[in-house]
Amino acid sequence: MTVPDGHSPEATGAVGGAPGRGGRTVGGRGDAGADAVVRLGLDSGSLAGVGTLADLLRANTDLTDDDIDHLHALVADWALLADLSFADLLLLVPRRGTGRAGAGAEFFVVAQVRPTTGPTAYHNDEVGSVVINRWVVQNAWAQRRIAREGEPEWDGGVPVRTEAIPVVHGDRAIAVLARDTNLATTRTPSALESAYLQCANNLALMIAEGAFPFRGSSAELPEAPRVGDGMMRLDSAGSVIFASPNALSAYRRLGYTGNVTGEDLRSVHRALNLPATTPAVWHALGRRRPVEVESSIGSTVVLLRAIPLFPGAVREVLVLVRDVSELRRREAQLLSKDATIREIHHRVKNNLQTVAALLRLQMRRTPMDEAKDALKESVRRVTSIALVHETLSQSLGESVPFDEIADQLTSVTVDLASTGGRATTRREGSFGQLPGTLATPLALVLSELLQNAVEHAFDGSNGKITIRVRRGAERLDVVVSDDGAGLPADFQLEHSPRLGLQIVRQLVLGEMQGAIRLQAGAGGGTEALLSIPLVLG
């Protein structure tokens, strides 16, 4: 098990001296990335009931859509800065109509993220807090430079140091990023912590210069490496200035027994016979955009994410390193199992088709019309089940797009059952994706109802059959209606002697745990009403 570099994740502490201190704190989270849900209940009714970060910014600021996209990109990637800084981050924006600079500007917190590498400065969520006349925020906003409070503020026994970073987009500041560090456990920083903080300061300078975030390159994938997985700091020549213990362990698993610190990363990769992965790291600095690359030797797979750092005259690369060997092994197992399951469905389909062919052969050799009809119905039922397995054999998961099955089934069943007249069919609504455990019995039920409508509603004449589908969050409602002769006056489904309707009732009430009712249609004909839970108990 890999232990993250740094401290224990998501440590919490009392609310400290943050920009939001003194304001009203309301529930809501801003650390989920773009369009994270934020809930506000400030005294101003204009902020209440706004659902997303984008909605909030459009309703209460003068930011353009491009500015909002820039803040989305920042929120999507700012966990990197929080972890490197050992600090909470709060995104503050000026409220519309409160002035663009100076003591009159009023800011409010629209998003927040906590570090996974150190203690948080907040137990509570600061989203919704209002910041008025806070000089460190005002200075960062007005002068477009990073401002830091001289002395930490104390609140609830927790000292908190606040640093305000102007978020620059284009040629102007559009927000302020407050970096608040809990100093309760302050000590002389280790080499690891110093490397983290140096990279964090470079990123902060890039935010103030408008060079970070990298638009369209956020690390939103679950497998993207984070700071605690392992990190290396490279200079512009490619030499490793610092490598964290987890990064060293990852390279040790690849087979490099030496210490990569002080070595040229290109030499390290050549020694591991991985020369092709090295240029990708330098592309990050040349293109000024992050680059991800995988390196693998045997069963060991290491994912590298190279992030260029170029504030002012600085030219460095931050390389995040994650050993994803176990993840790739599990993915390979899942792919193998999925292929096996699809092959099983394919073979079941083939076997069912063989059974159907044998039944057809027997049907041709049977002289009795009643036996032929019984075998013909058996062929239709077997074919309905085979159709589901054929679709499952072509799907990547254990669910199928049932609309395709329903349409094929309708066409085949109506063609086989018609003995003179022609029944036209129409589907309204969508079944959507259904699990195989539900798709198989539903296909059989639908086939029986269609067969029953063609045979008994129209009796060789023309007619119309409509399948109406309404899918909710928990249930699937299906109505199969026809404009035929209608039901007998004394009809009762539970007492019907027809084998097809007995099969339908047993499948719906038993296997699908649903409900079924046959009734006269409002304009004549018959309606079969199905209500089926989408999740079987």
Secondary structure, DSSP 8 states (H G I E B T S, - for coil): ----SSS-TTB-----S-TTTTS-------TT-TT-B-----SSGGGTT--BHHHHHHHH----HHHHHHHHHHHHHTHHHHHHHTSEEEEEEE-TTS-SSSTT-EEEEEEEE--SSSB-S-SS--TT-EEES-HHHHHHHHH-S-EE-SS-EEETTEEEEEEEEEEEETTEEEEEEEEEEE-TT-----HHHHHHHHHHHHHHHHHHHT--S-TT----STTS--GGG-EEEE-TTSBEEEE-HHHHHHHHHHT--S--TTSBHHHHHHHTT-GGGHHHHHHHHHHTS-EEEEEEETTEEEEEEEEEE-STT--EEEEEEEE-HHHHHHHHHHHHHHHHHHHHHHHHHHHHHHHHHHHHHHHHH---HHHHHHHHHHHHHHHHHHHHHHHHHT-SSSEEEHHHHHHHHHHHHHHHH-SSS-EEEEEES---EEEHHHHHHHHHHHHHHHHHIIIIIITTS-EEEEEEEEE-SSEEEEEEEE-SS---TT--GGG---HHHHHHHHIIIIIS--EEEEEE-TTSSEEEEEEEESS--
